[in-house]
Amino acid sequence: MGQPARLHVVSATADPVDVVVGAGSGMGAAVARAIAGDRTLLVADRHLLAAHATATSVGDNARAVQCDITDVDAVAELATQVPRLGRLVITAGLSPTMGEGQAIYEVNLVGMARLLDALDGALADGTAAVCFASIAGHMPPLPEAIAAIVDDPLAPDLPGRLASVGIDPSDPGAAYGLSKHGVLRLVRRLGVPWGRRGARILSISPGIIDTPMGRQELAHQDQMQPMIDASALGRMGTDDEVAAVAAFLTSPAASFMTGCDVLVDGGFVSSQPQ
Ligand SMILES: NC(=O)c1ccc[n+]([C@@H]2O[C@H](COP(=O)([O-])OP(=O)(O)OC[C@H]3O[C@@H](n4cnc5c(N)ncnc54)[C@H](O)[C@@H]3O)[C@@H](O)[C@H]2O)c1
C-alpha cells in the first residue's frame, strides 16, 4: 500500500517543542520526567511553584510555565511559546472531591478543548498528543442528547446546556464522568483531522493511581477501595506506570496509533460486567 494522501502539508520549520500541562503533580510530573530529553520541554501547571519544582527535577531543557487552562489568555500565551508542537500531554484535571461540577467541566473538558484549539496552529508532521481521560469515561454509555452536548465543549455554557437535558451541573460525580466521556469523544473526533496533517492524538484512561488526586479520592469515596480490590491486578497503579505509556504513545514507536483510548487501569474495566 502507498502512503496515505495528506490534505495539506504543514510548513512549520521551527524546532518542535514538547509540552506537559498539569505537570506540577502526580502523573503530569511523572510524564515530564519520562519524556524529558534534548528538546525544549514546557512544564505547565496552574501552580507555578509546582511547575518549577518539576522543571528543576527533569533537567536543563525544561522550562516552567504558569498556565491555568480555564484562563483563555493564559492558554493563548502558552500557545505563543510553541511555534511547532512535538509531544503534548494534558493531565490537568479535577476529580469529584476537588470542586463543584461546573469547575470540573470547565477544567476537564472545556479547558482541554480550549488548549487543543489554541495549539492547532502549531500541529505539524510528527506531533503526538495524549489527553488524560479516566475509567469514569467508560461507564455507562451516554444517551444521544447528552453526547450531542458534550461533543460541543467550546459552545457557551456547557453546564447550562446539560441542565436543559436534566443533568444537575453542580453534581461533581456526574461532571467527572461526563467530562471524561467528553475527552474520549473529543480525541476520537480529532483522530482524522489530525492524521491528515501527519499528527496523532490519543487518550489514556487511568485506573486508580497513587497520586495526590488518587489518594484524595481513596480517602473520601467509599467505593474506591472496592474498585481497587475488584480490578484484575488488585492494587493502585503508580504515576510512573502511566507515564511510561504516555511516553510510548507520544513516541515514534507508536506511529500507527491514533484517535483511540488506551486503558491503563490494572484491569478494572475488564473486571466489570460486559
Ligand atoms: N489519580 C487517579 O487515580 C486518576 C484516575 C483516573 C483519571 N485521572 C486523571 O489523570 C489526570 C492527572 O491526575 P493526577 O492524579 O496526576 O492529579 P494531580 O491532582 O496529582 O495533578 C493534577 C495537576 O493538574 C493541575 N491542574 C488542575 N487544574 C488545572 C488547570 N485548570 N490548569 C492547569 N493545571 C491544572 C494541578 O495543579 C496538578 O498539578 C487528571 O486528568 C485525572 O482526572 C486520575
The ligand as an SDF file (V2000), in Angstrom:
LIG
                    3D

 44 48  0  0  0  0  0  0  0  0999 V2000
   -5.1490    9.6930   40.1200 N   0  0  0  0  0  0  0  0  0  0  0  0
   -6.1200    8.9190   39.6740 C   0  0  0  0  0  0  0  0  0  0  0  0
   -6.4790    7.9220   40.3220 O   0  0  0  0  0  0  0  0  0  0  0  0
   -6.7820    9.2000   38.3440 C   0  0  0  0  0  0  0  0  0  0  0  0
   -7.6800    8.2480   37.8340 C   0  0  0  0  0  0  0  0  0  0  0  0
   -8.2900    8.4730   36.6090 C   0  0  0  0  0  0  0  0  0  0  0  0
   -8.0060    9.6330   35.9100 C   0  0  0  0  0  0  0  0  0  0  0  0
   -7.1340   10.5390   36.4100 N   0  0  0  0  0  0  0  0  0  0  0  0
   -6.8720   11.7420   35.6260 C   0  0  0  0  0  0  0  0  0  0  0  0
   -5.4850   11.8720   35.3920 O   0  0  0  0  0  0  0  0  0  0  0  0
   -5.1170   13.2540   35.3520 C   0  0  0  0  0  0  0  0  0  0  0  0
   -3.9520   13.5100   36.2810 C   0  0  0  0  0  0  0  0  0  0  0  0
   -4.3290   13.1390   37.5860 O   0  0  0  0  0  0  0  0  0  0  0  0
   -3.2910   13.1430   38.8200 P   0  0  0  0  0  0  0  0  0  0  0  0
   -3.6940   12.0220   39.6680 O   0  0  0  0  0  0  0  0  0  0  0  0
   -1.9050   13.2580   38.3140 O   0  0  0  0  0  0  0  0  0  0  0  0
   -3.7460   14.5120   39.5390 O   0  0  0  0  0  0  0  0  0  0  0  0
   -2.9520   15.5470   40.4780 P   0  0  0  0  0  0  0  0  0  0  0  0
   -4.0320   16.2780   41.2110 O   0  0  0  0  0  0  0  0  0  0  0  0
   -1.8950   14.8590   41.2470 O   0  0  0  0  0  0  0  0  0  0  0  0
   -2.2770   16.5410   39.4160 O   0  0  0  0  0  0  0  0  0  0  0  0
   -3.0640   17.3200   38.5830 C   0  0  0  0  0  0  0  0  0  0  0  0
   -2.3020   18.5850   38.2300 C   0  0  0  0  0  0  0  0  0  0  0  0
   -3.1520   19.3480   37.3590 O   0  0  0  0  0  0  0  0  0  0  0  0
   -3.0610   20.6970   37.7440 C   0  0  0  0  0  0  0  0  0  0  0  0
   -4.2520   21.4140   37.3550 N   0  0  0  0  0  0  0  0  0  0  0  0
   -5.5070   21.2920   37.8540 C   0  0  0  0  0  0  0  0  0  0  0  0
   -6.3290   22.1620   37.2770 N   0  0  0  0  0  0  0  0  0  0  0  0
   -5.5860   22.8460   36.3820 C   0  0  0  0  0  0  0  0  0  0  0  0
   -5.8780   23.8900   35.4860 C   0  0  0  0  0  0  0  0  0  0  0  0
   -7.0950   24.4630   35.4330 N   0  0  0  0  0  0  0  0  0  0  0  0
   -4.8900   24.3600   34.6850 N   0  0  0  0  0  0  0  0  0  0  0  0
   -3.6440   23.8330   34.7630 C   0  0  0  0  0  0  0  0  0  0  0  0
   -3.2960   22.8690   35.6220 N   0  0  0  0  0  0  0  0  0  0  0  0
   -4.2690   22.3800   36.4230 C   0  0  0  0  0  0  0  0  0  0  0  0
   -2.9020   20.6580   39.2730 C   0  0  0  0  0  0  0  0  0  0  0  0
   -2.3610   21.8850   39.7730 O   0  0  0  0  0  0  0  0  0  0  0  0
   -1.9950   19.4620   39.4510 C   0  0  0  0  0  0  0  0  0  0  0  0
   -0.6340   19.8670   39.4400 O   0  0  0  0  0  0  0  0  0  0  0  0
   -6.3910   14.0310   35.6760 C   0  0  0  0  0  0  0  0  0  0  0  0
   -6.9650   14.4980   34.4830 O   0  0  0  0  0  0  0  0  0  0  0  0
   -7.2870   12.9990   36.3340 C   0  0  0  0  0  0  0  0  0  0  0  0
   -8.6620   13.2800   36.1570 O   0  0  0  0  0  0  0  0  0  0  0  0
   -6.5370   10.3640   37.6310 C   0  0  0  0  0  0  0  0  0  0  0  0
  1  2  1  0
  2  3  2  0
  2  4  1  0
  4  5  1  0
  4 44  2  0
  5  6  2  0
  6  7  1  0
  7  8  2  0
  8  9  1  0
  8 44  1  0
  9 10  1  0
  9 42  1  0
 10 11  1  0
 11 12  1  0
 11 40  1  0
 12 13  1  0
 13 14  1  0
 14 15  2  0
 14 16  1  0
 14 17  1  0
 17 18  1  0
 18 19  2  0
 18 20  1  0
 18 21  1  0
 21 22  1  0
 22 23  1  0
 23 24  1  0
 23 38  1  0
 24 25  1  0
 25 26  1  0
 25 36  1  0
 26 27  1  0
 26 35  1  0
 27 28  2  0
 28 29  1  0
 29 30  1  0
 29 35  2  0
 30 31  1  0
 30 32  2  0
 32 33  1  0
 33 34  2  0
 34 35  1  0
 36 37  1  0
 36 38  1  0
 38 39  1  0
 40 41  1  0
 40 42  1  0
 42 43  1  0
M  CHG  2   8   1  16  -1
M  END
$$$$
